[in-house]
């Protein structure tokens, strides 16, 4: 076993580097901007590439986004448990971290075919307030996701950064869901269950 004779250098209390927040923010804005720019210049032709057995492109997008929302609920519950904020659960249970990690992976993977179809087949839309809000929220979702993933690896971030990014990611996905799946369910007459 080797020991270091020099003491480890630590930032003085209250003087942690803040470059990580800027890096995460810039990455998030760049990812969202690139997606918005590409989907804007590639308006799409409405062609369906894959539906995974659903009857239409919109049905596929609706149900996959709804499935992602279910996993986001799991994300919120497991995050609350990890941070010791889940009522009736003391401390951070051992199941919380793996459940949070894997439910996030599944939720993200479920959104990928939806995003691909949106960007490639439909493009960025500003034809109505709903489609504009959906287009912006969809691009922001991946920007916030990139910022959150980067923040997991950056040292010296303030303790509030990760929960705020997680909350923002959840909020943006809820916005995506309401401007797409909820609209589809109510417009098509399908029951909301």
C-alpha positions in Angstrom: 0.0 0.0 0.0 1.4 3.4 -0.9 0.6 6.6 0.8 1.0 10.1 -0.4 3.2 12.4 1.7 1.6 15.5 0.2 -1.8 16.6 1.5 -4.5 16.6 -1.1 -5.4 20.0 -2.3 -9.0 21.0 -1.6 -10.8 24.1 -2.6 -11.5 26.4 0.4 -15.0 26.2 1.8 -17.3 28.3 -0.3 -14.8 28.6 -3.2 -15.6 25.5 -5.2 -15.1 26.0 -8.9 -18.2 27.0 -10.8 -16.9 26.2 -14.3 -18.8 22.9 -14.1 -22.2 24.7 -14.1 -21.2 26.7 -17.1 -19.9 23.6 -18.9 -23.2 21.7 -18.3 -25.3 24.7 -19.3 -23.3 25.3 -22.5 -23.5 21.6 -23.4 -27.3 21.6 -22.8 -27.8 24.7 -24.9 -25.6 23.4 -27.7 -27.4 20.0 -27.9 -30.8 21.7 -27.8 -29.7 24.3 -30.4 -28.3 21.7 -32.8 -31.4 19.6 -32.6 -33.6 22.6 -33.2 -31.5 23.9 -36.1 -31.3 20.5 -37.8 -35.1 19.8 -37.4 -35.8 23.4 -38.7 -33.6 23.0 -41.9 -34.8 19.5 -42.4 -38.6 20.0 -42.3 -39.4 16.3 -42.9 -41.7 14.7 -45.4 -44.0 13.0 -42.9 -42.8 9.6 -43.9 -43.0 6.9 -41.3 -39.8 5.0 -40.8 -40.8 2.6 -38.0 -43.9 2.2 -35.9 -43.0 -0.9 -33.8 -46.3 -2.4 -34.6 -48.5 0.6 -33.8 -51.1 1.6 -36.4 -49.7 5.1 -37.1 -46.7 7.2 -36.4 -48.6 9.4 -34.0 -49.9 6.4 -32.1 -46.3 5.1 -31.7 -45.0 8.4 -30.5 -47.9 8.8 -28.1 -47.6 5.4 -26.4 -43.8 5.4 -26.3 -43.9 8.9 -24.7 -46.5 7.8 -22.2 -44.3 4.8 -21.3 -41.4 7.2 -20.8 -43.6 9.2 -18.5 -44.2 6.1 -16.4 -40.5 5.6 -16.0 -40.1 9.3 -15.1 -42.5 8.7 -12.2 -40.2 5.9 -11.1 -37.3 8.4 -11.5 -38.9 10.9 -9.2 -39.8 8.3 -6.6 -36.3 6.8 -6.6 -34.6 10.2 -6.6 -36.7 11.2 -3.5 -35.6 7.9 -1.9 -32.0 8.5 -2.8 -32.0 12.0 -1.2 -33.9 10.7 1.9 -37.0 12.6 1.0 -39.4 9.8 0.5 -42.0 9.7 3.3 -41.9 6.5 5.3 -38.4 5.5 4.0 -35.5 6.3 6.2 -32.2 7.3 4.7 -31.2 6.2 1.2 -32.4 2.6 0.6 -30.1 0.3 -1.3 -32.6 -0.2 -4.1 -33.0 3.5 -4.9 -29.8 4.2 -6.8 -30.0 1.2 -9.2 -33.7 1.7 -9.8 -33.1 5.4 -10.5 -30.2 4.7 -12.9 -32.0 1.9 -14.8 -35.4 3.6 -15.0 -33.6 6.6 -16.5 -31.8 4.5 -19.0 -35.1 2.8 -20.1 -36.9 6.2 -20.2 -34.2 7.7 -22.4 -34.1 4.7 -24.7 -37.8 4.8 -25.2 -37.6 8.5 -26.2 -35.0 7.9 -28.9 -37.3 6.5 -31.7 -39.8 9.2 -30.9 -37.3 11.9 -31.2 -35.8 10.4 -34.4 -39.3 10.3 -36.0 -40.0 13.8 -34.8 -36.8 15.3 -36.1 -36.5 13.3 -39.3 -40.1 12.9 -40.4 -41.9 15.9 -39.0 -39.2 18.6 -38.3 -39.5 21.7 -36.1 -43.1 23.0 -36.2 -44.4 26.5 -35.4 -47.8 26.0 -37.1 -49.6 26.4 -33.8 -48.7 27.3 -30.2 -49.0 23.6 -29.2 -46.6 22.4 -31.9 -44.1 25.2 -31.2 -44.1 24.4 -27.5 -43.7 20.7 -28.3 -40.8 21.4 -30.7 -39.0 23.6 -28.2 -39.6 21.2 -25.3 -38.5 18.2 -27.3 -35.2 19.9 -28.2 -34.8 21.1 -24.6 -35.3 17.6 -23.2 -32.2 16.3 -24.9 -30.2 19.5 -24.0 -31.2 19.1 -20.3 -30.5 15.4 -20.4 -27.0 16.1 -21.8 -26.4 18.7 -19.1 -27.6 16.3 -16.3 -25.4 13.5 -17.6 -22.3 15.8 -17.7 -23.1 17.1 -14.2 -22.9 13.6 -12.8 -19.2 13.5 -13.8 -18.1 17.0 -12.9 -16.4 17.7 -9.5 -17.2 20.7 -7.4 -20.8 21.3 -8.5 -23.1 22.8 -5.8 -25.3 20.2 -4.1 -28.5 21.7 -5.6 -27.3 21.4 -9.2 -28.2 17.7 -9.8 -31.7 17.8 -8.2 -32.5 21.0 -10.1 -31.4 19.5 -13.4 -33.4 16.3 -12.7 -36.4 18.4 -11.8 -36.0 20.4 -15.0 -35.6 17.2 -17.1 -38.8 15.9 -15.5 -40.7 19.2 -16.1 -39.6 19.3 -19.8 -40.7 15.7 -20.4 -44.1 16.5 -18.8 -44.3 19.4 -21.2 -43.5 17.2 -24.1 -46.1 14.7 -23.0 -48.8 17.3 -22.6 -48.2 18.9 -26.0 -48.2 15.5 -27.8 -49.6 12.4 -26.1 -52.2 14.2 -24.0 -53.3 16.2 -27.1 -53.4 13.0 -29.1 -55.5 11.1 -26.5 -58.0 13.9 -26.2 -58.1 14.8 -30.0 -58.5 11.2 -31.1 -61.2 10.4 -28.5 -59.1 7.6 -26.9 -59.7 7.3 -23.2 -57.0 8.7 -21.0 -56.2 5.5 -19.3 
